[in-house]
Amino acid sequence: MRILLIGAGGTLGTAVRTALTARGHQVVTVGRTSGDLRHDLTEPEQIAAMYAAAGELDAVVGAAGDTPFKPLPELTGPEWTAAFRGKVLSQLELVRQGTGRISPRGSFTLISGVLARSPIPTGAAASMANGAVEAFVRAAAIEIAPQRINAVSPTVFTESLGDYGDYFPGFRPVPPAEVAQAYIRSVEGGQTGQVYTLD
């Protein structure tokens, strides 16, 4: 398959790229500052330009999305908006524009996260964004068939414990290579409207 991978330069994206290429897929990478294509996917016109440059695709895979971590009373309106725009609207727009750009039986795999179901202090913006992505996946699945859409929802990565471990006390960390297998399941499998959890 020819697969567009968003966020290929990050911790998760690197693992997903390795897993996909090991299985013989052709991966076109996208990032803000690195990758085969360089676009800011918080801008709808940049998503259109990305698809125009990417050519024919069988699948689109998202492995990036930023949200702030701050105590709820300190979160500002612009920060809520940035979280929604950076993780939710960017991925929704990938699908909205992408249904006409991927093969008729192609797929989308989005990224959410454990905070949709297990919130933590300072994680309200991330919980909001992850929950919205997962709700969208379930709704979109019934509208875009026979194309498919799923989300991968991991907990904190083992490689990120040094930076984020204190935010996730008692959570079992997961290696990015294990998360990448959920992407393989989504891309190569037959399910749609699923949220693959790793926690």
C-alpha positions in Angstrom: 0.0 0.0 0.0 1.0 3.6 -0.5 0.5 5.3 2.9 0.7 8.9 4.0 2.1 9.2 7.5 1.6 12.4 9.5 4.1 13.1 12.3 6.7 10.6 11.0 9.6 12.4 12.8 8.2 12.0 16.3 8.6 9.1 18.8 5.4 7.3 17.7 5.7 8.3 14.1 9.2 6.8 13.8 8.0 3.5 15.2 4.9 3.4 12.9 7.1 4.2 9.9 9.5 1.3 10.8 6.6 -1.1 11.2 4.9 -0.1 8.0 8.0 -0.2 5.8 9.0 -3.6 7.4 5.7 -5.0 6.0 6.5 -3.7 2.5 4.4 -0.6 2.4 5.5 2.6 0.7 5.4 5.4 3.3 5.2 9.1 2.4 6.1 11.1 5.4 4.7 14.5 6.4 5.8 16.9 9.1 6.0 20.6 9.8 9.8 20.7 9.6 10.8 17.3 8.3 9.6 14.6 6.0 9.0 13.9 2.3 6.3 16.6 2.5 6.3 19.6 4.8 3.0 21.1 5.8 1.3 22.6 8.8 -1.8 20.5 9.1 -3.6 23.0 11.5 -4.3 24.9 8.3 -6.9 23.4 5.9 -5.3 24.9 2.9 -2.0 23.2 3.9 -3.9 19.9 4.0 -5.2 20.5 0.5 -1.7 21.2 -0.7 -0.4 18.1 1.0 -2.9 15.9 -0.7 -2.2 17.5 -4.0 1.5 16.8 -3.6 1.1 13.3 -2.2 -0.6 11.7 -5.3 -2.5 8.4 -5.1 -2.9 6.9 -1.6 -4.3 3.8 0.0 -4.2 5.0 3.6 -3.7 8.0 5.8 -2.1 7.5 9.2 -1.9 10.2 11.9 0.7 10.1 14.7 0.8 13.7 15.8 -1.3 16.1 17.8 -0.4 18.6 20.4 -2.3 19.7 23.5 -1.3 21.8 26.5 -0.9 20.3 30.0 -1.9 22.8 32.6 -4.2 23.0 35.7 -7.8 23.6 34.5 -8.2 27.1 36.1 -5.1 28.2 34.3 -6.1 27.1 30.8 -6.9 30.1 28.6 -9.4 30.3 25.8 -6.7 30.4 23.2 -5.1 27.3 24.7 -8.4 25.3 24.6 -8.8 26.4 21.0 -5.2 25.4 20.2 -5.7 22.0 21.7 -8.9 21.5 19.7 -7.4 22.8 16.5 -4.1 20.9 16.9 -5.4 17.5 17.6 -9.0 17.4 16.6 -9.8 19.8 13.7 -6.5 18.9 11.9 -7.4 15.2 12.0 -11.0 15.8 11.1 -9.9 17.8 8.1 -7.5 15.0 7.1 -10.6 12.8 6.7 -12.9 15.3 5.3 -10.5 16.2 2.5 -9.1 12.8 2.2 -12.1 10.7 1.4 -11.8 11.9 -2.2 -8.0 11.4 -2.2 -7.6 7.8 -1.1 -8.6 4.5 -2.8 -12.3 3.5 -2.6 -11.5 0.9 0.0 -8.7 2.8 1.7 -8.4 3.7 5.4 -7.7 6.5 7.9 -6.0 5.9 11.3 -6.1 8.7 13.8 -4.4 9.3 17.1 -6.2 9.8 20.4 -5.0 8.8 23.8 -5.6 7.3 27.2 -6.8 10.6 28.7 -10.1 10.2 26.9 -11.0 7.5 29.4 -8.6 8.0 32.3 -8.2 11.7 33.0 -5.3 13.1 35.1 -4.7 16.5 36.8 -3.5 19.1 34.2 -4.9 16.9 31.4 -8.3 18.4 30.7 -7.4 19.8 27.3 -6.0 16.5 26.2 -9.0 14.6 27.5 -11.3 16.9 25.6 -9.4 16.5 22.4 -9.0 12.7 22.6 -12.6 12.2 23.4 -13.6 14.3 20.4 -11.4 12.3 18.1 -12.8 9.0 19.3 -16.4 10.2 18.9 -15.7 11.5 15.4 -14.2 8.1 14.4 -17.3 6.3 15.4 -19.5 8.7 13.5 -17.4 8.9 10.4 -17.2 5.1 10.1 -20.9 4.9 9.2 -20.6 7.7 6.6 -17.5 6.9 4.6 -17.9 3.2 4.0 -16.5 1.2 2.2 -13.5 3.4 3.3 -12.6 2.7 6.9 -11.5 4.8 9.9 -10.1 3.8 13.3 -8.2 5.5 16.1 -5.2 4.3 18.1 -5.4 5.4 21.8 -2.2 4.7 23.7 -1.0 5.5 27.2 2.3 7.2 28.0 5.2 5.8 26.0 8.1 4.1 27.8 10.5 6.5 26.0 8.6 9.5 27.3 8.6 8.6 31.0 11.5 11.0 31.7 9.5 13.9 30.5 5.9 12.9 31.3 6.1 10.0 33.8 5.2 12.2 36.8 1.9 13.1 35.1 0.9 9.4 34.8 1.4 7.9 38.3 0.4 4.2 38.3 -0.1 4.1 34.5 1.6 1.2 32.7 3.8 2.6 30.0 3.8 1.1 26.5 6.6 0.9 24.0 6.0 2.8 20.7 6.8 -0.4 18.8 3.8 -2.0 20.5 1.6 0.9 19.6 2.7 0.7 16.0 1.2 -2.8 15.8 -2.2 -1.3 16.4 -1.6 0.9 13.4 -0.8 -2.2 11.4 -4.1 -3.7 12.6 -6.0 -0.7 11.5 -4.3 -0.3 8.1 -4.3 -3.9 7.1 -7.4 -5.2 8.9 -11.0 -5.0 8.0 -12.5 -3.2 11.1 -13.9 0.3 11.1 -15.1 2.7 13.8 -12.8 1.1 16.3 -10.6 2.7 19.0 -7.6 0.4 19.7 -6.6 1.0 23.3 -3.1 0.4 24.7 -3.0 1.0 28.5 
